[in-house]
Amino acid sequence: MKYKLSIGILIMTALSAAAQVASHGATPVLAPATALTTTPLKVTDRPVARVNGAVLTDRDLVREMFTIFPYAKEHNGFPKTQEAAIRQGALEMIIFEELVYQEAGRRKITIPAARLNQAESDFRKQFNSPEQYQQYMQTEMHGSGQLLRKQIQRSLMIEQVLKAEVEDKSAVSQAEVKAYYDKNPARFEQGESYNFQSISILPPKDAKGDPAKDNRKRAEEALRQAQATKSYEEFGMLAEKISEDDFRVNMGDHKAVSRDQLPPQFVKAASGMQAGQVSGLIQIENAFTIFRLNAHNPPRKQNLADVQANLRVELRKSKYERLRSNLAKTLRAKAKIEIV
């Protein structure tokens, strides 16, 4: 799991932000927002927080907000209903990054010149044109290549601390995967389920007279055609042609559905059928359903081999977030943080 920094701490957001702020003004302003849905942002380089004396500005904040909500460029701003949460999340992130950077300094982490040169080269390649790169340099770096290099160095220092304290330590062994699997057996139990395709005949909204009687005629004709089918494909083609439920677009296929999610009428009919058989008419209120049973799956426990790949990813993500949260708490505990 790679932390977003690398070159990206200043970058992805910079590409979006640079495209929206004026490159020539002393006080860049984002493009006007749609009044009812978004809020325009001004970038004035005013302080928004101090972390052990280091000043974080609204430019840092806006960059991070673009990372959290990259669609801001398309919408010319941030949704009013989400802006406060996006802003708070961005503020927490830039404070965290500054704390990690200061920790990197305490550890006397240095970045070799060769790695820094490569990172700078990779950064420049992310721009679509030299003109876009120059616009970014003027807007975000005040035309200073030295400042850019310092920002890239900062990103790599942060990444190195996170790699050591979070990424490397979040690895999950096979023994841990098996221990979790053994400790949580209920999670991997799969109840009884059925795989089936359906054809449904629904009452028309403007039906007159007796809807159930009128529908039965159409349903009986559908049943006659369904019982004449000989395969999954034939039943599916018929479902796409005449069924009136939402599954018709996928050959009527519901895949595996748990028994407890199915109506009693269905379960009663399915319990006496073999795979490949087509049911009779199943009436639920004024609607009729015909189904082809494709499989009856008895209760079973998933094998470790079937779930271990996804389980490892899940456990690693959980451990990563826990380690990252603990690191943030540890760094905050000994820091002086002021929200301006």
Buried (B, 14 or more C-beta within 10 A) or exposed (E): BEBBBBBBBBBBBBBBBBBBBEBEEEEBBBBEBEEEEBBBBEBEEEEBBBBEEEBBBBBBBBBBBBBBBEEBBEBBBBBBEBBEEBBEBBBEBBBBBBBBBBBBEEEEBEBEEEEBEEBBEEBEEBBEEEEBBEBBBBBBBEEEEEEBBEBBBBBBBBBBBBBEBBBEEBEBEEEBBEEBBEEEEEEBEEEBBBBBBBBBBBBEEEBEEEBBEBBBEBBEEBBEBBBEBEEBEBBBBBBBEBBBBEBBEEBBBBEEBEBEEBEEBBEEBBEEBEEEBBBEBBBEEBBBBBBBBBEBBEEEEEEBEEBBEEBBEBBBEEBBEEBBEEBBEEBBEEBEBEEE
